[in-house]
């Protein structure tokens, strides 16, 4: 493992795979290191895949990617203890190719994406932990792994090692992530026959539905719930900010919050008869624009969750992850072609590309939303109750205008 590579990518999630694939496809020598048994082995949850971001990397991904259902309907629910007020948007335009969103199972999808990385020519090593970055002065020159002779060198290291990147913190690139900027989500997958799912959600074949929820299901804490239809299972979960859990230690624990949510009169019938086979907890960076750390330096770049690239307002993560991974790899490709080294000056194009992309534009647009919700807990207590009470008690008035 003493060979030198053009690029080392740490992590094999969507951002790491996007970076490794893009760089390897361009002819760079790439080493990707994953601590799991295989890419995706640490992920059991369902997720939403935004087609455009992956299409820019692998245009024909639909031919063999393990996609669950294409989403044709989006529901938004505001819940109190016994009811909900909601909106549905369903369009037949979503049911025409090329489809724009899919549900996926991360364990299957990450494994597939990694196979594409290998086909592109990258060397992928699993069951290996990167202990620290190797530095020559202030220049990152490689990584040290938990293997004998585990020092590996590269012109540039791309960090895709997940939320609160351990390697970036050890190297002093950014401090410990603040609890107000990260959410803890707990999720379950409930398996049931495909025909049952299709009947309950009024879909057929490979059509799917997403429900996003907020209100009393989070016990007054800042957070949201969600439910996705997969091919023969349903992913259901809820997440709240760590700072709220920390400030309210006697409030509902995450797993108990999920149990309470599943028992809600509007949610329980959707899960009835299903067999819960998988459960996981996951940290999600939701600090937004103001929480994004420095993302490049001498010989290094940060992508995906490691850089806090999640749009919590839109519940978007995978598309930001893949886009940042692609942009980092394209920056490395350009630096290699220029032949002027991999100092911060040569890698500054990554930040410029981010700023010019939807990633930073969207995060900037919603830059104040985290503080709005932090400072106004009534969004998760009083307002949902008032909205539902108004819908229940106020008569519906229909005005007929005659010519």
C-alpha positions in Angstrom: 0.0 0.0 0.0 3.0 2.3 -0.4 2.0 3.2 -4.0 1.1 6.8 -4.7 -2.2 7.7 -6.3 -3.5 10.8 -7.9 -6.6 10.8 -5.6 -7.5 9.1 -2.4 -11.2 9.1 -1.5 -12.1 8.3 2.1 -15.7 6.9 2.3 -18.0 5.0 -0.1 -21.3 6.7 0.3 -22.9 8.8 -2.5 -20.4 11.6 -2.3 -17.4 9.4 -2.1 -18.6 7.2 -4.9 -19.4 10.2 -7.1 -15.9 11.6 -6.5 -14.1 8.3 -7.0 -16.1 7.4 -10.2 -15.6 10.8 -11.8 -11.9 10.9 -11.1 -11.3 7.3 -12.2 -13.4 7.8 -15.4 -11.2 10.7 -16.4 -8.1 8.4 -16.1 -6.8 9.4 -12.7 -5.4 6.7 -10.5 -7.8 6.5 -7.6 -7.8 4.7 -4.3 -11.1 4.6 -2.3 -11.1 3.4 1.3 -14.2 2.2 3.1 -14.3 1.0 6.7 -17.5 -1.1 6.2 -17.5 -4.7 5.1 -18.6 -3.5 1.7 -20.0 -0.1 0.5 -23.4 0.3 1.9 -23.0 -2.3 4.7 -23.5 0.4 7.3 -26.7 1.7 5.7 -30.1 -0.1 6.0 -32.4 2.9 5.6 -34.4 4.0 2.6 -33.6 7.3 0.9 -34.7 9.6 -1.9 -32.6 9.6 -5.0 -32.7 12.8 -7.2 -32.1 11.6 -10.8 -30.5 14.8 -12.2 -27.5 14.7 -9.9 -26.7 11.1 -10.7 -27.5 11.5 -14.4 -24.7 14.1 -14.7 -22.3 11.4 -13.4 -23.7 8.2 -14.9 -26.2 9.2 -17.7 -27.5 5.6 -18.2 -27.9 4.8 -14.5 -31.5 3.8 -14.9 -30.5 0.7 -17.0 -29.2 -1.3 -14.0 -29.3 0.8 -10.8 -31.3 -0.9 -7.9 -34.2 1.6 -7.9 -37.2 0.9 -5.8 -40.1 3.2 -7.0 -40.3 6.3 -9.0 -42.1 9.0 -6.9 -45.3 10.3 -8.5 -46.9 11.9 -5.4 -45.6 14.1 -2.6 -47.7 14.6 0.6 -47.1 17.1 3.3 -48.8 16.5 6.7 -49.1 18.8 9.7 -50.1 16.6 12.6 -51.6 17.0 16.1 -52.2 14.1 18.5 -55.2 12.6 16.6 -55.4 14.1 13.1 -53.5 15.9 10.3 -54.0 18.6 7.8 -52.2 18.0 4.6 -51.6 18.7 1.0 -51.0 16.2 -1.8 -49.3 16.9 -5.1 -49.6 14.2 -7.7 -48.7 14.7 -11.4 -48.7 12.4 -14.3 -45.7 14.3 -15.6 -43.8 12.5 -12.8 -44.9 9.3 -14.4 -43.3 9.9 -17.7 -39.6 9.1 -18.5 -37.1 10.3 -17.6 -38.3 10.1 -14.0 -37.0 12.7 -11.7 -37.0 11.0 -8.2 -36.8 7.5 -6.9 -36.8 5.7 -3.5 -33.8 3.5 -2.9 -32.4 1.2 -0.3 -28.9 2.6 0.5 -27.3 -0.8 1.2 -28.2 -1.9 -2.3 -27.6 1.4 -4.1 -24.2 2.1 -2.5 -23.0 -1.4 -3.5 -24.2 -0.9 -7.1 -22.5 2.6 -7.2 -19.3 1.1 -5.9 -19.3 -1.5 -8.7 -19.4 1.3 -11.2 -16.4 2.9 -9.4 -14.5 -0.3 -9.8 -15.5 -0.6 -13.5 -14.1 3.0 -14.0 -10.7 1.8 -12.8 -10.5 2.8 -9.2 -9.0 0.5 -6.5 -11.6 0.0 -3.7 -10.4 -1.3 -0.3 -13.0 -2.1 2.3 -12.8 -3.1 6.0 -10.1 -0.5 6.4 -10.2 2.5 8.7 -8.2 5.7 7.9 -6.7 6.8 11.3 -5.3 10.1 10.2 -4.1 12.3 7.3 -0.4 12.4 6.4 1.0 15.9 6.4 4.1 17.4 4.9 4.1 20.7 6.7 0.6 22.0 5.9 0.2 19.9 2.8 -1.9 16.7 2.9 0.1 14.0 1.1 -1.8 10.9 2.0 -3.5 8.8 4.7 -2.5 6.3 7.4 -4.7 3.3 7.7 -5.2 0.6 10.4 -3.1 -1.9 8.5 0.5 -2.9 8.6 2.4 -0.6 6.3 -0.8 1.4 6.0 0.7 4.7 4.8 -0.7 5.6 1.4 0.2 8.7 -0.6 -1.7 10.8 -3.1 -1.7 14.3 -4.7 -5.1 15.1 -3.1 -7.3 13.5 -0.5 -11.1 13.8 -0.8 -12.9 13.4 2.6 -16.3 11.7 2.3 -16.2 10.1 5.8 -19.6 11.3 7.0 -21.0 13.9 9.3 -18.6 15.5 11.7 -15.6 14.2 9.7 -13.2 12.7 12.2 -10.2 13.1 9.8 -10.9 16.8 9.2 -11.3 17.4 13.0 -8.0 15.6 13.8 -6.2 17.6 11.2 -7.7 20.9 12.6 -9.6 21.8 9.4 -12.8 22.4 11.4 -14.0 22.0 15.0 -16.4 19.6 16.5 -19.8 20.0 14.9 -22.3 21.9 17.2 -25.3 20.0 18.5 -27.6 22.7 17.1 -26.4 21.9 13.6 -26.9 18.1 13.5 -30.1 16.0 13.7 -30.5 12.4 15.0 -32.9 10.4 12.8 -34.2 7.0 13.7 -35.7 4.8 10.9 -37.3 1.5 10.4 -38.1 -0.6 7.3 -41.4 -2.5 7.4 -41.8 -5.2 4.8 -45.2 -6.2 3.3 -46.5 -7.5 -0.1 -46.0 -5.2 -3.1 -49.8 -5.4 -3.8 -50.6 -4.2 -0.3 -48.4 -1.1 -0.7 -49.9 -0.3 -4.1 -53.5 -0.6 -2.8 -52.8 1.6 0.3 -51.1 4.4 -1.6 -53.2 4.2 -4.8 -50.2 3.4 -7.0 -49.3 0.6 -9.4 -46.2 -1.1 -10.9 -43.2 1.0 -9.8 -45.0 4.1 -8.7 -44.3 5.5 -5.3 -45.3 8.1 -2.7 -43.4 10.2 -0.2 -45.0 11.7 2.9 -43.2 14.4 4.9 -44.6 15.4 8.3 -44.1 17.7 11.2 -46.1 18.7 14.3 -46.8 16.9 17.5 -45.0 13.7 16.4 -41.7 15.2 17.6 -43.0 15.9 21.2 -42.4 19.6 20.9 -38.8 19.3 19.6 -37.5 20.7 16.4 -37.8 17.9 13.8 -39.7 16.1 11.1 -41.0 12.7 10.2 -41.1 10.9 6.9 -42.5 7.8 5.2 -41.4 6.4 1.8 -42.8 3.6 -0.3 -40.2 1.1 -1.5 -41.0 -1.9 -3.8 -42.0 -4.3 -1.0 -41.4 -2.3 2.1 -42.1 1.1 3.7 -39.4 3.3 5.3 -40.6 5.3 8.2 -38.7 7.6 10.5 -38.4 10.7 12.6 -35.5 13.0 13.4 -34.8 15.9 15.8 -31.9 18.2 16.5 -29.3 16.9 19.0 -29.4 20.2 20.8 -33.1 19.7 21.6 -32.5 16.2 22.9 -29.6 17.6 25.0 -31.7 20.4 26.4 -34.7 18.1 27.1 -33.2 14.9 28.6 -36.5 13.9 30.2 -38.5 14.2 27.0 -39.2 11.4 24.7 -36.2 9.3 23.6 -35.7 8.9 19.8 -36.8 5.3 19.6 -39.9 6.0 21.8 -40.7 9.0 19.6 -40.7 6.8 16.6 -43.0 4.2 18.3 -45.4 7.0 19.2 -45.3 8.3 15.7 -46.1 4.9 14.2 -49.1 4.7 16.5 -50.7 7.9 15.2 -54.2 7.2 13.9 -53.2 8.5 10.4 -49.9 6.5 10.2 -50.7 3.2 11.9 -53.1 2.0 9.1 -50.3 2.5 6.5 -48.0 0.2 8.4 -50.6 -2.4 9.6 -49.5 -6.0 8.9 -46.0 -5.1 8.0 -42.9 -6.9 9.4 -40.3 -4.6 10.8 -36.9 -6.1 9.9 -34.4 -3.2 10.0 -33.8 -0.3 12.3 -31.0 2.3 12.3 -30.1 5.7 13.8 -28.2 8.2 11.7 -26.7 11.7 12.2 -27.7 14.3 9.6 -25.9 17.7 9.3 -28.7 20.3 9.2 -27.0 23.5 10.1 -27.3 24.8 6.6 -25.3 27.6 4.9 -23.8 29.1 8.1 -22.6 25.7 9.3 -20.6 24.7 6.2 -16.9 24.6 7.1 -13.9 25.4 5.0 -14.1 22.7 2.3 -10.6 22.8 0.7 -7.0 23.4 1.5 -3.5 22.2 0.6 -4.1 18.8 -0.8 -7.6 18.2 0.5 -11.3 18.7 -0.2 -14.4 17.8 1.8 -17.7 16.6 0.2 -21.1 15.3 1.2 -22.2 15.1 4.8 -18.6 15.8 5.9 -19.0 19.3 4.6 -22.6 19.7 6.0 -24.1 19.7 2.5 -27.7 18.9 3.4 -30.7 21.1 2.5 -32.9 20.4 5.5 -35.7 22.7 4.3 -36.2 20.6 1.2 -35.1 17.3 3.0 -32.4 16.9 0.3 -29.1 15.1 0.9 -28.2 12.6 -1.8 -28.2 15.1 -4.7 -26.0 17.5 -2.8 -23.7 14.7 -1.8 -23.3 13.4 -5.4 -22.9 16.9 -6.8 -20.2 17.9 -4.3 -18.4 14.7 -4.9 -18.4 15.2 -8.7 -17.3 18.9 -8.4 -14.4 17.9 -6.1 -13.3 15.2 -8.6 -13.5 17.7 -11.5 -11.4 20.1 -9.5 -8.7 17.4 -9.0 -8.9 16.5 -12.7 -8.3 20.1 -13.7 -5.4 20.5 -11.2 -3.8 17.4 -12.6 -4.1 18.6 -16.1 -2.7 22.1 -15.2 0.4 20.5 -13.7 0.9 23.3 -11.2 0.4 21.2 -8.0 -2.4 20.7 -5.5 -2.1 23.6 -3.1 -5.2 25.5 -1.9 -4.7 27.9 -4.8 -5.1 25.1 -7.3 -8.1 23.6 -5.5 -10.0 26.8 -4.9 -12.0 26.0 -8.1 -13.9 23.6 -6.0 -15.4 26.3 -3.8 -16.1 28.4 -6.9 -17.9 25.5 -8.5 -19.9 24.9 -5.4 -20.9 28.6 -5.2 -22.0 28.5 -8.8 -24.1 25.3 -8.4 -27.5 24.8 -6.9 -25.8 23.4 -3.7 -24.7 26.7 -2.2 -27.4 28.8 -4.0 -30.1 26.8 -2.3 -28.3 26.7 1.1 -27.9 30.5 0.9 -31.6 31.0 0.0 -32.6 29.1 3.2 -29.7 30.3 5.3 -31.9 31.7 8.1 -34.4 28.8 8.4 -32.5 26.8 11.0 -32.5 29.9 13.4 -36.2 30.6 12.6 -37.2 27.1 13.8 -34.7 27.1 16.7 -36.2 30.3 18.0 -39.9 29.4 17.4 -40.8 26.1 18.9 -44.5 26.8 18.3 -44.0 25.5 14.8 -43.9 22.0 16.4 -46.4 22.6 19.1 -49.0 25.3 19.0 -49.3 25.9 15.2 -50.0 22.2 14.3 -52.6 22.1 17.1 -54.3 25.3 15.9 -54.3 24.3 12.3 -55.9 20.9 13.0 -58.4 22.4 15.5 -59.5 25.0 12.9 -59.9 22.3 10.2 -62.0 20.2 12.6 -64.3 22.9 14.1 -64.7 25.5 11.4 -67.4 24.7 8.8 -66.4 24.6 5.2 -67.9 27.5 3.3 -68.6 27.3 -0.4 -69.3 30.5 -2.1 -71.3 30.3 -5.4 -71.1 33.3 -7.6 -73.9 33.7 -10.1 -73.5 35.8 -13.2 
